[in-house]
Amino acid sequence: MNSIFNRNIGVIGMGFVGLPMAVAIASAKKNYNVIGFEKNNNYGIKVCKNINNKIFPIQSEDKILKKKFINSIKNKKFYATTDLNQIEKCSTVLVSIGFDFHSKDSSKNIIELFKKLYSILKNKTLLVVETTLPPGFSEKIILPIINKNEKKINYVYSFERIMPGENYYNSIVNNTRVYSTLNTDSKKKFLHFFSKIINIKKFPMSEINSITTCELTKVLENSYRAMNIAFIDEWVKFSTNNKININGAISEIKKRSTHSNIMRPGIGVGGYCLTKDPYFMNYSANNLFKSTNRFPFIDLSLKVNRNMPKTSVNFLKTIFKNIKKPRLLLLGISYKQNVKDLRSSPTLILKKILLKLNYKIDTHDYFFDKKNLNNKLKINSYNGIIFCVPHNKYKSLPLSFFKKKYIYVDLSMTFGIKKIENLRKKKINIIQLGSY
Ligand SMILES: NC(=O)c1ccc[n+]([C@@H]2O[C@H](COP(=O)([O-])OP(=O)(O)OC[C@H]3O[C@@H](n4cnc5c(N)ncnc54)[C@H](O)[C@@H]3O)[C@@H](O)[C@H]2O)c1
């Protein structure tokens, strides 16, 4: 095989995972050429156009990622297309598309994609699937599609652990990675390729001896986190209703190394992964394994997490109970700090509930609003300024930003105990969910 073919890498899905991964590959010393693939629809066409015009289609705080993105397009190491047939030029293909059960089309989309890949890819192409999948999906659905007849695709499952935000790029190249595959040829190719992209000396790869276990690792990882978040919510409700300082208790518990990941009070869980991955277990048990095992902790956790913004609503209701139609400014609408991503945003759920209760609601988010926050405050009058997402720019607001005329409510641990104490010394009325 010629060397150009060996250097051509395809990444399918130019979203929050695939795009930065494509940039990391194009930026590797190995001199790879990356082709990013998107769906052939209006959205995909727009994404490709932006990428090819050096417009980063995802808002990100990470300057390193943006710089490397522009350089890789400028240096012709990376371009994007909706023409999947071009994948035949690639010796290695990564799949980073989304998959969920919110729509029937999602299963159809992924199955259709693997059928097309099988028809286009050359024998022994390295195919690395990063998409989070229900355990058993590779072995029971994907492999029968791509490993039939004579043509054999070198299949590796290796889920992604990227963290969009300030250290976005770093979270790809300096992060632990788990993988599983079927044969030594795939393993050799995979390790050779990834050793050029990520810092495997410092973050060695972990091999899992079953693809299904590897898929389950990711789902368990995210289910554990979702459950951990849900667990604290009932304690927050009790503490809020009875004026107990749950944050003080949590600070003490966190000092024990075995308990340091206990969660803090918060507005809720959003984003793409924690709201959908845990559902995969019941799907797998039911459909892929025909098992009678069920996951009631997961069901309960997801239900609690979906309703979590209501804890904040009740908190706000007690604070503004004497005002007829409270007018609030919600700060931060993305699903988490320092990302421009609205998927399942708890602030937007909070807003919807408050509007139904006749509150007047305005929002501001540095990632979506062109309007300066101070101007917004000058033009409109509010009863309360509510910190919903701890973006860095909210965290670092100077003491001079805070005025005595407003009530400030911190729903998301935007401020530490010291800043809250300093503000209170200046007679600023600030209240934090979980602190008394
Ligand atoms: N976002 C995260 O932080 C994160 C972290 C770890 C793992 N994951 C997992 O990675 C996967 C991708 O997540 P994401 O956040 O990048 O999703 P995303 O929605 O941002 O990106 C997926 C992209 O794939 C494209 N796509 C869908 N079907 C396609 C097809 N048939 N051909 C070409 N392109 C197609 C979509 O148009 C979209 O742009 C998911 O399984 C997710 O659970 C995400």
The ligand as an SDF file (V2000), in Angstrom:
LIG
                    3D

 44 48  0  0  0  0  0  0  0  0999 V2000
  -19.5490   15.7210   23.9160 N   0  0  0  0  0  0  0  0  0  0  0  0
  -18.7600   15.0970   24.7870 C   0  0  0  0  0  0  0  0  0  0  0  0
  -18.2210   15.7300   25.6710 O   0  0  0  0  0  0  0  0  0  0  0  0
  -18.4970   13.6130   24.6980 C   0  0  0  0  0  0  0  0  0  0  0  0
  -17.5270   13.0740   25.5270 C   0  0  0  0  0  0  0  0  0  0  0  0
  -17.2720   11.7080   25.4420 C   0  0  0  0  0  0  0  0  0  0  0  0
  -17.9970   10.9090   24.5520 C   0  0  0  0  0  0  0  0  0  0  0  0
  -18.9680   11.4830   23.7760 N   0  0  0  0  0  0  0  0  0  0  0  0
  -19.6840   10.6060   22.8270 C   0  0  0  0  0  0  0  0  0  0  0  0
  -19.1370   10.8420   21.5320 O   0  0  0  0  0  0  0  0  0  0  0  0
  -20.1600   10.7150   20.5270 C   0  0  0  0  0  0  0  0  0  0  0  0
  -20.2650   11.9980   19.7280 C   0  0  0  0  0  0  0  0  0  0  0  0
  -20.6900   13.0440   20.6000 O   0  0  0  0  0  0  0  0  0  0  0  0
  -20.6470   14.5660   20.1830 P   0  0  0  0  0  0  0  0  0  0  0  0
  -20.8680   15.3540   21.4250 O   0  0  0  0  0  0  0  0  0  0  0  0
  -19.4610   14.8460   19.3400 O   0  0  0  0  0  0  0  0  0  0  0  0
  -21.9420   14.6600   19.2580 O   0  0  0  0  0  0  0  0  0  0  0  0
  -22.2700   15.8260   18.2290 P   0  0  0  0  0  0  0  0  0  0  0  0
  -23.7430   15.7600   18.0260 O   0  0  0  0  0  0  0  0  0  0  0  0
  -21.6450   17.1080   18.6850 O   0  0  0  0  0  0  0  0  0  0  0  0
  -21.4960   15.3860   16.9190 O   0  0  0  0  0  0  0  0  0  0  0  0
  -21.8390   14.3240   16.1490 C   0  0  0  0  0  0  0  0  0  0  0  0
  -21.7250   14.7530   14.7020 C   0  0  0  0  0  0  0  0  0  0  0  0
  -21.8840   13.6140   13.8920 O   0  0  0  0  0  0  0  0  0  0  0  0
  -22.5860   13.9850   12.7370 C   0  0  0  0  0  0  0  0  0  0  0  0
  -23.1880   12.7750   12.1450 N   0  0  0  0  0  0  0  0  0  0  0  0
  -24.2420   12.0680   12.5970 C   0  0  0  0  0  0  0  0  0  0  0  0
  -24.4810   11.0440   11.7740 N   0  0  0  0  0  0  0  0  0  0  0  0
  -23.5490   11.0920   10.8010 C   0  0  0  0  0  0  0  0  0  0  0  0
  -23.2950   10.2980    9.6540 C   0  0  0  0  0  0  0  0  0  0  0  0
  -24.0520    9.2560    9.3710 N   0  0  0  0  0  0  0  0  0  0  0  0
  -22.2470   10.6530    8.8480 N   0  0  0  0  0  0  0  0  0  0  0  0
  -21.4760   11.7290    9.1340 C   0  0  0  0  0  0  0  0  0  0  0  0
  -21.6950   12.5100   10.2170 N   0  0  0  0  0  0  0  0  0  0  0  0
  -22.7120   12.1870   11.0370 C   0  0  0  0  0  0  0  0  0  0  0  0
  -23.6110   14.9770   13.2300 C   0  0  0  0  0  0  0  0  0  0  0  0
  -24.1120   15.7890   12.1850 O   0  0  0  0  0  0  0  0  0  0  0  0
  -22.8030   15.7470   14.2700 C   0  0  0  0  0  0  0  0  0  0  0  0
  -22.2020   16.8930   13.7350 O   0  0  0  0  0  0  0  0  0  0  0  0
  -21.4240   10.3570   21.2930 C   0  0  0  0  0  0  0  0  0  0  0  0
  -21.5660    8.9690   21.3380 O   0  0  0  0  0  0  0  0  0  0  0  0
  -21.1670   10.9040   22.6810 C   0  0  0  0  0  0  0  0  0  0  0  0
  -21.9200   10.2470   23.6600 O   0  0  0  0  0  0  0  0  0  0  0  0
  -19.2140   12.8140   23.8170 C   0  0  0  0  0  0  0  0  0  0  0  0
  1  2  1  0
  2  3  2  0
  2  4  1  0
  4  5  1  0
  4 44  2  0
  5  6  2  0
  6  7  1  0
  7  8  2  0
  8  9  1  0
  8 44  1  0
  9 10  1  0
  9 42  1  0
 10 11  1  0
 11 12  1  0
 11 40  1  0
 12 13  1  0
 13 14  1  0
 14 15  2  0
 14 16  1  0
 14 17  1  0
 17 18  1  0
 18 19  2  0
 18 20  1  0
 18 21  1  0
 21 22  1  0
 22 23  1  0
 23 24  1  0
 23 38  1  0
 24 25  1  0
 25 26  1  0
 25 36  1  0
 26 27  1  0
 26 35  1  0
 27 28  2  0
 28 29  1  0
 29 30  1  0
 29 35  2  0
 30 31  1  0
 30 32  2  0
 32 33  1  0
 33 34  2  0
 34 35  1  0
 36 37  1  0
 36 38  1  0
 38 39  1  0
 40 41  1  0
 40 42  1  0
 42 43  1  0
M  CHG  2   8   1  16  -1
M  END
$$$$
